[in-house]
């Protein structure tokens, strides 16, 4: 998971989080919050799995911010239907754009495997073998 309930509490306040997850707005429904966080994490992994080994096991403020935004949007959708505030919808669109930039290599996460070139090629995809190249 790329964010926690505490990250959402910091971004939204406990009062707003309770109103989004509980019909009476009395307390935070952690089950709903965890489902929104899981949705956000799954969406991040779906975007980045071809460019990074997922799940990404680094502490990245960028990924945490994206996950908070995606989870917030999901909570608003579940609570209010299509009536999410414009600022939440705009932030969601911007988060998706960041994921596309990460996916396309326009932005880069610093991972522990930074010196390793990531590729989706397999040994079977080789065009020329060592034998073909004369042992080079």
Secondary structure, DSSP 4 states (H G I P E B T S, - for coil): ----HHHHHHHH-HHHHHHHH-TTSSS--HHHHHHHHHHHHHHHHHHHTTTS-SS--S--HHHHHHHHHHHHHHHHHHHHTT---HHHHHHHHHHHHHHHHHHHTSS----TTTTSPP-S--GGG-SS-TTTTT--
